[in-house]
Amino acid sequence: ITGQDGQTRVTTVQTILDQLMPGLVPLLLTFACMWLLRKKVNPLWIIVGFFVIGIAGYAVGLLGL
């Protein structure tokens, strides 16, 4: 694709996915919470589940700095 400045820009599927992924994960978690609430799951268990997933993810190295 040629931009307005005359330079050729290459857009790949990977760059598009890299831009979408940071916003996709919170959206999926929100829909998962809505689904669980419709299934009459206690909101406290959802919160506890997020804590457990966060701690386990940090311990494994998936969710860490």
PDBQT receptor file of N, H, CA, C and O in Angstrom, charges set to zero:
ATOM      1  N   ILE A   1       0.858  -1.174   0.000  1.00  0.00    +0.000 N 
ATOM      2  CA  ILE A   1       0.000   0.000   0.000  1.00  0.00    +0.000 C 
ATOM      3  C   ILE A   1       0.898   1.227   0.000  1.00  0.00    +0.000 C 
ATOM      4  O   ILE A   1       1.844   1.305   0.783  1.00  0.00    +0.000 OA
ATOM      5  N   THR A   2       0.612   2.171  -0.859  1.00  0.00    +0.000 N 
ATOM      6  H   THR A   2      -0.157   2.108  -1.495  1.00  0.00    +0.000 HD
ATOM      7  CA  THR A   2       1.388   3.402  -0.928  1.00  0.00    +0.000 C 
ATOM      8  C   THR A   2       0.684   4.471  -0.104  1.00  0.00    +0.000 C 
ATOM      9  O   THR A   2      -0.497   4.754  -0.309  1.00  0.00    +0.000 OA
ATOM     10  N   GLY A   3       1.422   5.057   0.827  1.00  0.00    +0.000 N 
ATOM     11  H   GLY A   3       2.380   4.827   0.993  1.00  0.00    +0.000 HD
ATOM     12  CA  GLY A   3       0.858   6.091   1.676  1.00  0.00    +0.000 C 
ATOM     13  C   GLY A   3       0.845   7.439   0.987  1.00  0.00    +0.000 C 
ATOM     14  O   GLY A   3       1.276   7.560  -0.159  1.00  0.00    +0.000 OA
ATOM     15  N   GLN A   4       0.345   8.462   1.688  1.00  0.00    +0.000 N 
ATOM     16  H   GLN A   4      -0.005   8.364   2.619  1.00  0.00    +0.000 HD
ATOM     17  CA  GLN A   4       0.265   9.805   1.128  1.00  0.00    +0.000 C 
ATOM     18  C   GLN A   4       1.643  10.415   0.921  1.00  0.00    +0.000 C 
ATOM     19  O   GLN A   4       1.822  11.288   0.071  1.00  0.00    +0.000 OA
ATOM     20  N   ASP A   5       2.620   9.949   1.706  1.00  0.00    +0.000 N 
ATOM     21  H   ASP A   5       2.474   9.241   2.396  1.00  0.00    +0.000 HD
ATOM     22  CA  ASP A   5       3.969  10.487   1.575  1.00  0.00    +0.000 C 
ATOM     23  C   ASP A   5       4.768   9.791   0.474  1.00  0.00    +0.000 C 
ATOM     24  O   ASP A   5       5.931  10.129   0.255  1.00  0.00    +0.000 OA
ATOM     25  N   GLY A   6       4.171   8.835  -0.215  1.00  0.00    +0.000 N 
ATOM     26  H   GLY A   6       3.226   8.560  -0.038  1.00  0.00    +0.000 HD
ATOM     27  CA  GLY A   6       4.827   8.163  -1.322  1.00  0.00    +0.000 C 
ATOM     28  C   GLY A   6       5.594   6.912  -0.941  1.00  0.00    +0.000 C 
ATOM     29  O   GLY A   6       6.118   6.223  -1.816  1.00  0.00    +0.000 OA
ATOM     30  N   GLN A   7       5.671   6.603   0.346  1.00  0.00    +0.000 N 
ATOM     31  H   GLN A   7       5.245   7.163   1.057  1.00  0.00    +0.000 HD
ATOM     32  CA  GLN A   7       6.392   5.418   0.785  1.00  0.00    +0.000 C 
ATOM     33  C   GLN A   7       5.477   4.196   0.708  1.00  0.00    +0.000 C 
ATOM     34  O   GLN A   7       4.269   4.284   0.929  1.00  0.00    +0.000 OA
ATOM     35  N   THR A   8       6.076   3.082   0.396  1.00  0.00    +0.000 N 
ATOM     36  H   THR A   8       7.057   3.011   0.217  1.00  0.00    +0.000 HD
ATOM     37  CA  THR A   8       5.324   1.834   0.329  1.00  0.00    +0.000 C 
ATOM     38  C   THR A   8       5.256   1.222   1.716  1.00  0.00    +0.000 C 
ATOM     39  O   THR A   8       6.273   1.089   2.398  1.00  0.00    +0.000 OA
ATOM     40  N   ARG A   9       4.054   0.850   2.130  1.00  0.00    +0.000 N 
ATOM     41  H   ARG A   9       3.229   0.957   1.576  1.00  0.00    +0.000 HD
ATOM     42  CA  ARG A   9       3.861   0.245   3.445  1.00  0.00    +0.000 C 
ATOM     43  C   ARG A   9       3.343  -1.174   3.259  1.00  0.00    +0.000 C 
ATOM     44  O   ARG A   9       2.457  -1.430   2.443  1.00  0.00    +0.000 OA
ATOM     45  N   VAL A  10       3.913  -2.080   4.028  1.00  0.00    +0.000 N 
ATOM     46  H   VAL A  10       4.633  -1.872   4.690  1.00  0.00    +0.000 HD
ATOM     47  CA  VAL A  10       3.504  -3.479   3.955  1.00  0.00    +0.000 C 
ATOM     48  C   VAL A  10       2.688  -3.795   5.203  1.00  0.00    +0.000 C 
ATOM     49  O   VAL A  10       3.156  -3.611   6.327  1.00  0.00    +0.000 OA
ATOM     50  N   THR A  11       1.480  -4.267   4.997  1.00  0.00    +0.000 N 
ATOM     51  H   THR A  11       1.099  -4.416   4.084  1.00  0.00    +0.000 HD
ATOM     52  CA  THR A  11       0.619  -4.658   6.102  1.00  0.00    +0.000 C 
ATOM     53  C   THR A  11       0.405  -6.161   6.023  1.00  0.00    +0.000 C 
ATOM     54  O   THR A  11      -0.071  -6.683   5.015  1.00  0.00    +0.000 OA
ATOM     55  N   THR A  12       0.762  -6.845   7.096  1.00  0.00    +0.000 N 
ATOM     56  H   THR A  12       1.149  -6.421   7.915  1.00  0.00    +0.000 HD
ATOM     57  CA  THR A  12       0.581  -8.292   7.132  1.00  0.00    +0.000 C 
ATOM     58  C   THR A  12      -0.527  -8.637   8.109  1.00  0.00    +0.000 C 
ATOM     59  O   THR A  12      -0.938  -7.813   8.925  1.00  0.00    +0.000 OA
ATOM     60  N   VAL A  13      -0.996  -9.850   8.013  1.00  0.00    +0.000 N 
ATOM     61  H   VAL A  13      -0.663 -10.520   7.350  1.00  0.00    +0.000 HD
ATOM     62  CA  VAL A  13      -2.029 -10.316   8.935  1.00  0.00    +0.000 C 
ATOM     63  C   VAL A  13      -1.488 -10.316  10.361  1.00  0.00    +0.000 C 
ATOM     64  O   VAL A  13      -2.228 -10.041  11.305  1.00  0.00    +0.000 OA
ATOM     65  N   GLN A  14      -0.212 -10.621  10.519  1.00  0.00    +0.000 N 
ATOM     66  H   GLN A  14       0.388 -10.845   9.751  1.00  0.00    +0.000 HD
ATOM     67  CA  GLN A  14       0.386 -10.663  11.845  1.00  0.00    +0.000 C 
ATOM     68  C   GLN A  14       0.352  -9.294  12.517  1.00  0.00    +0.000 C 
ATOM     69  O   GLN A  14       0.082  -9.217  13.716  1.00  0.00    +0.000 OA
ATOM     70  N   THR A  15       0.614  -8.220  11.790  1.00  0.00    +0.000 N 
ATOM     71  H   THR A  15       0.833  -8.283  10.816  1.00  0.00    +0.000 HD
ATOM     72  CA  THR A  15       0.574  -6.892  12.399  1.00  0.00    +0.000 C 
ATOM     73  C   THR A  15      -0.844  -6.523  12.797  1.00  0.00    +0.000 C 
ATOM     74  O   THR A  15      -1.049  -5.864  13.816  1.00  0.00    +0.000 OA
ATOM     75  N   ILE A  16      -1.816  -6.935  12.015  1.00  0.00    +0.000 N 
ATOM     76  H   ILE A  16      -1.650  -7.471  11.187  1.00  0.00    +0.000 HD
ATOM     77  CA  ILE A  16      -3.210  -6.658  12.367  1.00  0.00    +0.000 C 
ATOM     78  C   ILE A  16      -3.595  -7.429  13.626  1.00  0.00    +0.000 C 
ATOM     79  O   ILE A  16      -4.242  -6.878  14.516  1.00  0.00    +0.000 OA
ATOM     80  N   LEU A  17      -3.202  -8.699  13.705  1.00  0.00    +0.000 N 
ATOM     81  H   LEU A  17      -2.677  -9.147  12.982  1.00  0.00    +0.000 HD
ATOM     82  CA  LEU A  17      -3.510  -9.496  14.893  1.00  0.00    +0.000 C 
ATOM     83  C   LEU A  17      -2.785  -8.967  16.122  1.00  0.00    +0.000 C 
ATOM     84  O   LEU A  17      -3.334  -9.005  17.223  1.00  0.00    +0.000 OA
ATOM     85  N   ASP A  18      -1.566  -8.475  15.956  1.00  0.00    +0.000 N 
ATOM     86  H   ASP A  18      -1.119  -8.444  15.062  1.00  0.00    +0.000 HD
ATOM     87  CA  ASP A  18      -0.826  -7.899  17.077  1.00  0.00    +0.000 C 
ATOM     88  C   ASP A  18      -1.529  -6.669  17.635  1.00  0.00    +0.000 C 
ATOM     89  O   ASP A  18      -1.447  -6.403  18.834  1.00  0.00    +0.000 OA
ATOM     90  N   GLN A  19      -2.207  -5.927  16.796  1.00  0.00    +0.000 N 
ATOM     91  H   GLN A  19      -2.274  -6.143  15.822  1.00  0.00    +0.000 HD
ATOM     92  CA  GLN A  19      -2.936  -4.751  17.252  1.00  0.00    +0.000 C 
ATOM     93  C   GLN A  19      -4.250  -5.135  17.920  1.00  0.00    +0.000 C 
ATOM     94  O   GLN A  19      -4.696  -4.439  18.833  1.00  0.00    +0.000 OA
ATOM     95  N   LEU A  20      -4.875  -6.218  17.491  1.00  0.00    +0.000 N 
ATOM     96  H   LEU A  20      -4.513  -6.783  16.750  1.00  0.00    +0.000 HD
ATOM     97  CA  LEU A  20      -6.174  -6.615  18.024  1.00  0.00    +0.000 C 
ATOM     98  C   LEU A  20      -6.080  -7.385  19.340  1.00  0.00    +0.000 C 
ATOM     99  O   LEU A  20      -6.965  -7.251  20.186  1.00  0.00    +0.000 OA
ATOM    100  N   MET A  21      -5.046  -8.177  19.532  1.00  0.00    +0.000 N 
ATOM    101  H   MET A  21      -4.328  -8.286  18.845  1.00  0.00    +0.000 HD
ATOM    102  CA  MET A  21      -4.969  -9.081  20.677  1.00  0.00    +0.000 C 
ATOM    103  C   MET A  21      -5.031  -8.400  22.043  1.00  0.00    +0.000 C 
ATOM    104  O   MET A  21      -5.718  -8.925  22.919  1.00  0.00    +0.000 OA
ATOM    105  N   PRO A  22      -4.368  -7.273  22.288  1.00  0.00    +0.000 N 
ATOM    106  CA  PRO A  22      -4.463  -6.677  23.624  1.00  0.00    +0.000 C 
ATOM    107  C   PRO A  22      -5.889  -6.289  24.013  1.00  0.00    +0.000 C 
ATOM    108  O   PRO A  22      -6.221  -6.310  25.198  1.00  0.00    +0.000 OA
ATOM    109  N   GLY A  23      -6.718  -5.946  23.073  1.00  0.00    +0.000 N 
ATOM    110  H   GLY A  23      -6.449  -5.929  22.110  1.00  0.00    +0.000 HD
ATOM    111  CA  GLY A  23      -8.098  -5.601  23.389  1.00  0.00    +0.000 C 
ATOM    112  C   GLY A  23      -9.042  -6.782  23.351  1.00  0.00    +0.000 C 
ATOM    113  O   GLY A  23     -10.149  -6.709  23.883  1.00  0.00    +0.000 OA
ATOM    114  N   LEU A  24      -8.619  -7.870  22.729  1.00  0.00    +0.000 N 
ATOM    115  H   LEU A  24      -7.720  -7.929  22.297  1.00  0.00    +0.000 HD
ATOM    116  CA  LEU A  24      -9.485  -9.035  22.576  1.00  0.00    +0.000 C 
ATOM    117  C   LEU A  24      -9.588  -9.839  23.867  1.00  0.00    +0.000 C 
ATOM    118  O   LEU A  24     -10.657 -10.365  24.177  1.00  0.00    +0.000 OA
ATOM    119  N   VAL A  25      -8.514  -9.944  24.612  1.00  0.00    +0.000 N 
ATOM    120  H   VAL A  25      -7.646  -9.516  24.360  1.00  0.00    +0.000 HD
ATOM    121  CA  VAL A  25      -8.512 -10.736  25.841  1.00  0.00    +0.000 C 
ATOM    122  C   VAL A  25      -9.477 -10.161  26.883  1.00  0.00    +0.000 C 
ATOM    123  O   VAL A  25     -10.270 -10.926  27.432  1.00  0.00    +0.000 OA
ATOM    124  N   PRO A  26      -9.455  -8.857  27.187  1.00  0.00    +0.000 N 
ATOM    125  CA  PRO A  26     -10.435  -8.331  28.141  1.00  0.00    +0.000 C 
ATOM    126  C   PRO A  26     -11.877  -8.478  27.656  1.00  0.00    +0.000 C 
ATOM    127  O   PRO A  26     -12.785  -8.697  28.458  1.00  0.00    +0.000 OA
ATOM    128  N   LEU A  27     -12.084  -8.359  26.362  1.00  0.00    +0.000 N 
ATOM    129  H   LEU A  27     -11.346  -8.182  25.711  1.00  0.00    +0.000 HD
ATOM    130  CA  LEU A  27     -13.428  -8.532  25.819  1.00  0.00    +0.000 C 
ATOM    131  C   LEU A  27     -13.919  -9.959  26.030  1.00  0.00    +0.000 C 
ATOM    132  O   LEU A  27     -15.067 -10.168  26.422  1.00  0.00    +0.000 OA
ATOM    133  N   LEU A  28     -13.061 -10.938  25.774  1.00  0.00    +0.000 N 
ATOM    134  H   LEU A  28     -12.129 -10.768  25.455  1.00  0.00    +0.000 HD
ATOM    135  CA  LEU A  28     -13.439 -12.334  25.983  1.00  0.00    +0.000 C 
ATOM    136  C   LEU A  28     -13.685 -12.634  27.460  1.00  0.00    +0.000 C 
ATOM    137  O   LEU A  28     -14.598 -13.389  27.793  1.00  0.00    +0.000 OA
ATOM    138  N   LEU A  29     -12.879 -12.051  28.344  1.00  0.00    +0.000 N 
ATOM    139  H   LEU A  29     -12.137 -11.438  28.073  1.00  0.00    +0.000 HD
ATOM    140  CA  LEU A  29     -13.103 -12.244  29.777  1.00  0.00    +0.000 C 
ATOM    141  C   LEU A  29     -14.423 -11.629  30.226  1.00  0.00    +0.000 C 
ATOM    142  O   LEU A  29     -15.112 -12.190  31.078  1.00  0.00    +0.000 OA
ATOM    143  N   THR A  30     -14.776 -10.489  29.663  1.00  0.00    +0.000 N 
ATOM    144  H   THR A  30     -14.216 -10.033  28.970  1.00  0.00    +0.000 HD
ATOM    145  CA  THR A  30     -16.048  -9.854  29.993  1.00  0.00    +0.000 C 
ATOM    146  C   THR A  30     -17.215 -10.726  29.561  1.00  0.00    +0.000 C 
ATOM    147  O   THR A  30     -18.165 -10.918  30.320  1.00  0.00    +0.000 OA
ATOM    148  N   PHE A  31     -17.149 -11.258  28.340  1.00  0.00    +0.000 N 
ATOM    149  H   PHE A  31     -16.378 -11.102  27.723  1.00  0.00    +0.000 HD
ATOM    150  CA  PHE A  31     -18.221 -12.134  27.869  1.00  0.00    +0.000 C 
ATOM    151  C   PHE A  31     -18.281 -13.428  28.677  1.00  0.00    +0.000 C 
ATOM    152  O   PHE A  31     -19.364 -13.967  28.903  1.00  0.00    +0.000 OA
ATOM    153  N   ALA A  32     -17.125 -13.931  29.114  1.00  0.00    +0.000 N 
ATOM    154  H   ALA A  32     -16.245 -13.493  28.931  1.00  0.00    +0.000 HD
ATOM    155  CA  ALA A  32     -17.111 -15.131  29.951  1.00  0.00    +0.000 C 
ATOM    156  C   ALA A  32     -17.784 -14.858  31.292  1.00  0.00    +0.000 C 
ATOM    157  O   ALA A  32     -18.530 -15.698  31.796  1.00  0.00    +0.000 OA
ATOM    158  N   CYS A  33     -17.523 -13.690  31.868  1.00  0.00    +0.000 N 
ATOM    159  H   CYS A  33     -16.917 -13.009  31.458  1.00  0.00    +0.000 HD
ATOM    160  CA  CYS A  33     -18.174 -13.327  33.130  1.00  0.00    +0.000 C 
ATOM    161  C   CYS A  33     -19.677 -13.181  32.948  1.00  0.00    +0.000 C 
ATOM    162  O   CYS A  33     -20.450 -13.630  33.793  1.00  0.00    +0.000 OA
ATOM    163  N   MET A  34     -20.092 -12.564  31.865  1.00  0.00    +0.000 N 
ATOM    164  H   MET A  34     -19.463 -12.199  31.178  1.00  0.00    +0.000 HD
ATOM    165  CA  MET A  34     -21.526 -12.424  31.604  1.00  0.00    +0.000 C 
ATOM    166  C   MET A  34     -22.181 -13.792  31.451  1.00  0.00    +0.000 C 
ATOM    167  O   MET A  34     -23.280 -14.017  31.959  1.00  0.00    +0.000 OA
ATOM    168  N   TRP A  35     -21.509 -14.704  30.753  1.00  0.00    +0.000 N 
ATOM    169  H   TRP A  35     -20.617 -14.521  30.341  1.00  0.00    +0.000 HD
ATOM    170  CA  TRP A  35     -22.048 -16.047  30.560  1.00  0.00    +0.000 C 
ATOM    171  C   TRP A  35     -22.178 -16.776  31.900  1.00  0.00    +0.000 C 
ATOM    172  O   TRP A  35     -23.184 -17.436  32.162  1.00  0.00    +0.000 OA
ATOM    173  N   LEU A  36     -21.139 -16.649  32.754  1.00  0.00    +0.000 N 
ATOM    174  H   LEU A  36     -20.322 -16.113  32.542  1.00  0.00    +0.000 HD
ATOM    175  CA  LEU A  36     -21.184 -17.297  34.061  1.00  0.00    +0.000 C 
ATOM    176  C   LEU A  36     -22.278 -16.703  34.944  1.00  0.00    +0.000 C 
ATOM    177  O   LEU A  36     -22.941 -17.432  35.682  1.00  0.00    +0.000 OA
ATOM    178  N   LEU A  37     -22.470 -15.395  34.876  1.00  0.00    +0.000 N 
ATOM    179  H   LEU A  37     -21.931 -14.803  34.277  1.00  0.00    +0.000 HD
ATOM    180  CA  LEU A  37     -23.525 -14.770  35.674  1.00  0.00    +0.000 C 
ATOM    181  C   LEU A  37     -24.905 -15.207  35.203  1.00  0.00    +0.000 C 
ATOM    182  O   LEU A  37     -25.813 -15.367  36.020  1.00  0.00    +0.000 OA
ATOM    183  N   ARG A  38     -25.076 -15.403  33.900  1.00  0.00    +0.000 N 
ATOM    184  H   ARG A  38     -24.339 -15.274  33.237  1.00  0.00    +0.000 HD
ATOM    185  CA  ARG A  38     -26.360 -15.903  33.388  1.00  0.00    +0.000 C 
ATOM    186  C   ARG A  38     -26.603 -17.344  33.800  1.00  0.00    +0.000 C 
ATOM    187  O   ARG A  38     -27.750 -17.775  33.915  1.00  0.00    +0.000 OA
ATOM    188  N   LYS A  39     -25.520 -18.097  34.025  1.00  0.00    +0.000 N 
ATOM    189  H   LYS A  39     -24.588 -17.747  33.932  1.00  0.00    +0.000 HD
ATOM    190  CA  LYS A  39     -25.641 -19.480  34.490  1.00  0.00    +0.000 C 
ATOM    191  C   LYS A  39     -25.832 -19.536  36.005  1.00  0.00    +0.000 C 
ATOM    192  O   LYS A  39     -25.778 -20.612  36.600  1.00  0.00    +0.000 OA
ATOM    193  N   LYS A  40     -26.054 -18.383  36.626  1.00  0.00    +0.000 N 
ATOM    194  H   LYS A  40     -26.097 -17.509  36.142  1.00  0.00    +0.000 HD
ATOM    195  CA  LYS A  40     -26.313 -18.260  38.066  1.00  0.00    +0.000 C 
ATOM    196  C   LYS A  40     -25.112 -18.651  38.929  1.00  0.00    +0.000 C 
ATOM    197  O   LYS A  40     -25.276 -19.172  40.032  1.00  0.00    +0.000 OA
ATOM    198  N   VAL A  41     -23.906 -18.396  38.420  1.00  0.00    +0.000 N 
ATOM    199  H   VAL A  41     -23.772 -17.973  37.524  1.00  0.00    +0.000 HD
ATOM    200  CA  VAL A  41     -22.698 -18.615  39.223  1.00  0.00    +0.000 C 
ATOM    201  C   VAL A  41     -22.556 -17.423  40.160  1.00  0.00    +0.000 C 
ATOM    202  O   VAL A  41     -22.738 -16.275  39.756  1.00  0.00    +0.000 OA
ATOM    203  N   ASN A  42     -22.232 -17.706  41.401  1.00  0.00    +0.000 N 
ATOM    204  H   ASN A  42     -22.084 -18.639  41.730  1.00  0.00    +0.000 HD
ATOM    205  CA  ASN A  42     -22.061 -16.666  42.403  1.00  0.00    +0.000 C 
ATOM    206  C   ASN A  42     -20.921 -15.732  41.977  1.00  0.00    +0.000 C 
ATOM    207  O   ASN A  42     -19.833 -16.206  41.650  1.00  0.00    +0.000 OA
ATOM    208  N   PRO A  43     -21.154 -14.412  41.976  1.00  0.00    +0.000 N 
ATOM    209  CA  PRO A  43     -20.092 -13.473  41.574  1.00  0.00    +0.000 C 
ATOM    210  C   PRO A  43     -18.822 -13.589  42.417  1.00  0.00    +0.000 C 
ATOM    211  O   PRO A  43     -17.724 -13.322  41.928  1.00  0.00    +0.000 OA
ATOM    212  N   LEU A  44     -18.970 -13.986  43.674  1.00  0.00    +0.000 N 
ATOM    213  H   LEU A  44     -19.862 -14.203  44.071  1.00  0.00    +0.000 HD
ATOM    214  CA  LEU A  44     -17.790 -14.160  44.522  1.00  0.00    +0.000 C 
ATOM    215  C   LEU A  44     -16.890 -15.271  43.976  1.00  0.00    +0.000 C 
ATOM    216  O   LEU A  44     -15.666 -15.156  44.031  1.00  0.00    +0.000 OA
ATOM    217  N   TRP A  45     -17.485 -16.343  43.452  1.00  0.00    +0.000 N 
ATOM    218  H   TRP A  45     -18.479 -16.436  43.407  1.00  0.00    +0.000 HD
ATOM    219  CA  TRP A  45     -16.690 -17.430  42.877  1.00  0.00    +0.000 C 
ATOM    220  C   TRP A  45     -15.979 -16.992  41.605  1.00  0.00    +0.000 C 
ATOM    221  O   TRP A  45     -14.884 -17.468  41.306  1.00  0.00    +0.000 OA
ATOM    222  N   ILE A  46     -16.596 -16.088  40.860  1.00  0.00    +0.000 N 
ATOM    223  H   ILE A  46     -17.486 -15.701  41.103  1.00  0.00    +0.000 HD
ATOM    224  CA  ILE A  46     -15.943 -15.564  39.656  1.00  0.00    +0.000 C 
ATOM    225  C   ILE A  46     -14.710 -14.751  40.049  1.00  0.00    +0.000 C 
ATOM    226  O   ILE A  46     -13.656 -14.868  39.424  1.00  0.00    +0.000 OA
ATOM    227  N   ILE A  47     -14.850 -13.933  41.081  1.00  0.00    +0.000 N 
ATOM    228  H   ILE A  47     -15.706 -13.837  41.588  1.00  0.00    +0.000 HD
ATOM    229  CA  ILE A  47     -13.720 -13.128  41.559  1.00  0.00    +0.000 C 
ATOM    230  C   ILE A  47     -12.605 -14.032  42.078  1.00  0.00    +0.000 C 
ATOM    231  O   ILE A  47     -11.432 -13.819  41.772  1.00  0.00    +0.000 OA
ATOM    232  N   VAL A  48     -12.976 -15.042  42.865  1.00  0.00    +0.000 N 
ATOM    233  H   VAL A  48     -13.929 -15.215  43.114  1.00  0.00    +0.000 HD
ATOM    234  CA  VAL A  48     -11.982 -15.987  43.378  1.00  0.00    +0.000 C 
ATOM    235  C   VAL A  48     -11.299 -16.710  42.217  1.00  0.00    +0.000 C 
ATOM    236  O   VAL A  48     -10.091 -16.945  42.252  1.00  0.00    +0.000 OA
ATOM    237  N   GLY A  49     -12.070 -17.058  41.198  1.00  0.00    +0.000 N 
ATOM    238  H   GLY A  49     -13.051 -16.867  41.170  1.00  0.00    +0.000 HD
ATOM    239  CA  GLY A  49     -11.502 -17.713  40.022  1.00  0.00    +0.000 C 
ATOM    240  C   GLY A  49     -10.474 -16.839  39.325  1.00  0.00    +0.000 C 
ATOM    241  O   GLY A  49      -9.433 -17.328  38.887  1.00  0.00    +0.000 OA
ATOM    242  N   PHE A  50     -10.765 -15.534  39.219  1.00  0.00    +0.000 N 
ATOM    243  H   PHE A  50     -11.611 -15.137  39.574  1.00  0.00    +0.000 HD
ATOM    244  CA  PHE A  50      -9.795 -14.623  38.611  1.00  0.00    +0.000 C 
ATOM    245  C   PHE A  50      -8.514 -14.542  39.434  1.00  0.00    +0.000 C 
ATOM    246  O   PHE A  50      -7.416 -14.494  38.879  1.00  0.00    +0.000 OA
ATOM    247  N   PHE A  51      -8.654 -14.528  40.759  1.00  0.00    +0.000 N 
ATOM    248  H   PHE A  51      -9.545 -14.568  41.210  1.00  0.00    +0.000 HD
ATOM    249  CA  PHE A  51      -7.463 -14.517  41.606  1.00  0.00    +0.000 C 
ATOM    250  C   PHE A  51      -6.639 -15.785  41.410  1.00  0.00    +0.000 C 
ATOM    251  O   PHE A  51      -5.415 -15.724  41.295  1.00  0.00    +0.000 OA
ATOM    252  N   VAL A  52      -7.308 -16.928  41.373  1.00  0.00    +0.000 N 
ATOM    253  H   VAL A  52      -8.302 -16.978  41.467  1.00  0.00    +0.000 HD
ATOM    254  CA  VAL A  52      -6.598 -18.199  41.213  1.00  0.00    +0.000 C 
ATOM    255  C   VAL A  52      -5.905 -18.254  39.853  1.00  0.00    +0.000 C 
ATOM    256  O   VAL A  52      -4.749 -18.667  39.759  1.00  0.00    +0.000 OA
ATOM    257  N   ILE A  53      -6.610 -17.841  38.803  1.00  0.00    +0.000 N 
ATOM    258  H   ILE A  53      -7.549 -17.506  38.880  1.00  0.00    +0.000 HD
ATOM    259  CA  ILE A  53      -6.009 -17.833  37.467  1.00  0.00    +0.000 C 
ATOM    260  C   ILE A  53      -4.815 -16.879  37.420  1.00  0.00    +0.000 C 
ATOM    261  O   ILE A  53      -3.795 -17.186  36.804  1.00  0.00    +0.000 OA
ATOM    262  N   GLY A  54      -4.945 -15.726  38.070  1.00  0.00    +0.000 N 
ATOM    263  H   GLY A  54      -5.774 -15.477  38.571  1.00  0.00    +0.000 HD
ATOM    264  CA  GLY A  54      -3.848 -14.761  38.089  1.00  0.00    +0.000 C 
ATOM    265  C   GLY A  54      -2.627 -15.271  38.830  1.00  0.00    +0.000 C 
ATOM    266  O   GLY A  54      -1.500 -15.122  38.358  1.00  0.00    +0.000 OA
ATOM    267  N   ILE A  55      -2.850 -15.876  39.992  1.00  0.00    +0.000 N 
ATOM    268  H   ILE A  55      -3.766 -15.997  40.374  1.00  0.00    +0.000 HD
ATOM    269  CA  ILE A  55      -1.729 -16.393  40.778  1.00  0.00    +0.000 C 
ATOM    270  C   ILE A  55      -1.074 -17.573  40.064  1.00  0.00    +0.000 C 
ATOM    271  O   ILE A  55       0.153 -17.670  40.015  1.00  0.00    +0.000 OA
ATOM    272  N   ALA A  56      -1.893 -18.469  39.510  1.00  0.00    +0.000 N 
ATOM    273  H   ALA A  56      -2.889 -18.390  39.550  1.00  0.00    +0.000 HD
ATOM    274  CA  ALA A  56      -1.338 -19.619  38.784  1.00  0.00    +0.000 C 
ATOM    275  C   ALA A  56      -0.602 -19.159  37.526  1.00  0.00    +0.000 C 
ATOM    276  O   ALA A  56       0.457 -19.694  37.197  1.00  0.00    +0.000 OA
ATOM    277  N   GLY A  57      -1.147 -18.187  36.834  1.00  0.00    +0.000 N 
ATOM    278  H   GLY A  57      -2.007 -17.752  37.101  1.00  0.00    +0.000 HD
ATOM    279  CA  GLY A  57      -0.484 -17.671  35.636  1.00  0.00    +0.000 C 
ATOM    280  C   GLY A  57       0.836 -16.998  35.951  1.00  0.00    +0.000 C 
ATOM    281  O   GLY A  57       1.790 -17.096  35.180  1.00  0.00    +0.000 OA
ATOM    282  N   TYR A  58       0.892 -16.315  37.085  1.00  0.00    +0.000 N 
ATOM    283  H   TYR A  58       0.117 -16.235  37.711  1.00  0.00    +0.000 HD
ATOM    284  CA  TYR A  58       2.147 -15.688  37.493  1.00  0.00    +0.000 C 
ATOM    285  C   TYR A  58       3.174 -16.747  37.884  1.00  0.00    +0.000 C 
ATOM    286  O   TYR A  58       4.356 -16.624  37.562  1.00  0.00    +0.000 OA
ATOM    287  N   ALA A  59       2.718 -17.787  38.579  1.00  0.00    +0.000 N 
ATOM    288  H   ALA A  59       1.758 -17.888  38.841  1.00  0.00    +0.000 HD
ATOM    289  CA  ALA A  59       3.631 -18.845  39.018  1.00  0.00    +0.000 C 
ATOM    290  C   ALA A  59       4.223 -19.595  37.827  1.00  0.00    +0.000 C 
ATOM    291  O   ALA A  59       5.388 -19.989  37.850  1.00  0.00    +0.000 OA
ATOM    292  N   VAL A  60       3.417 -19.787  36.795  1.00  0.00    +0.000 N 
ATOM    293  H   VAL A  60       2.470 -19.466  36.776  1.00  0.00    +0.000 HD
ATOM    294  CA  VAL A  60       3.890 -20.496  35.605  1.00  0.00    +0.000 C 
ATOM    295  C   VAL A  60       4.756 -19.591  34.740  1.00  0.00    +0.000 C 
ATOM    296  O   VAL A  60       5.589 -20.075  33.973  1.00  0.00    +0.000 OA
ATOM    297  N   GLY A  61       4.566 -18.287  34.858  1.00  0.00    +0.000 N 
ATOM    298  H   GLY A  61       3.889 -17.894  35.481  1.00  0.00    +0.000 HD
ATOM    299  CA  GLY A  61       5.327 -17.346  34.042  1.00  0.00    +0.000 C 
ATOM    300  C   GLY A  61       4.535 -16.804  32.878  1.00  0.00    +0.000 C 
ATOM    301  O   GLY A  61       5.066 -16.062  32.052  1.00  0.00    +0.000 OA
ATOM    302  N   LEU A  62       3.271 -17.166  32.805  1.00  0.00    +0.000 N 
ATOM    303  H   LEU A  62       2.840 -17.768  33.476  1.00  0.00    +0.000 HD
ATOM    304  CA  LEU A  62       2.422 -16.704  31.713  1.00  0.00    +0.000 C 
ATOM    305  C   LEU A  62       1.970 -15.262  31.934  1.00  0.00    +0.000 C 
ATOM    306  O   LEU A  62       1.899 -14.481  30.985  1.00  0.00    +0.000 OA
ATOM    307  N   LEU A  63       1.667 -14.909  33.170  1.00  0.00    +0.000 N 
ATOM    308  H   LEU A  63       1.724 -15.543  33.942  1.00  0.00    +0.000 HD
ATOM    309  CA  LEU A  63       1.186 -13.565  33.502  1.00  0.00    +0.000 C 
ATOM    310  C   LEU A  63       2.177 -12.890  34.437  1.00  0.00    +0.000 C 
ATOM    311  O   LEU A  63       1.896 -12.748  35.627  1.00  0.00    +0.000 OA
ATOM    312  N   GLY A  64       3.280 -12.488  33.950  1.00  0.00    +0.000 N 
ATOM    313  H   GLY A  64       3.509 -12.604  32.984  1.00  0.00    +0.000 HD
ATOM    314  CA  GLY A  64       4.270 -11.881  34.828  1.00  0.00    +0.000 C 
ATOM    315  C   GLY A  64       5.015 -10.758  34.153  1.00  0.00    +0.000 C 
ATOM    316  O   GLY A  64       4.852 -10.498  32.961  1.00  0.00    +0.000 OA
ATOM    317  N   LEU A  65       5.829 -10.107  34.937  1.00  0.00    +0.000 N 
ATOM    318  H   LEU A  65       5.961 -10.319  35.906  1.00  0.00    +0.000 HD
ATOM    319  CA  LEU A  65       6.638  -9.015  34.406  1.00  0.00    +0.000 C 
ATOM    320  C   LEU A  65       7.896  -9.508  33.847  1.00  0.00    +0.000 C 
ATOM    321  O   LEU A  65       8.703  -8.721  33.354  1.00  0.00    +0.000 OA
TER     322      LEU A  65
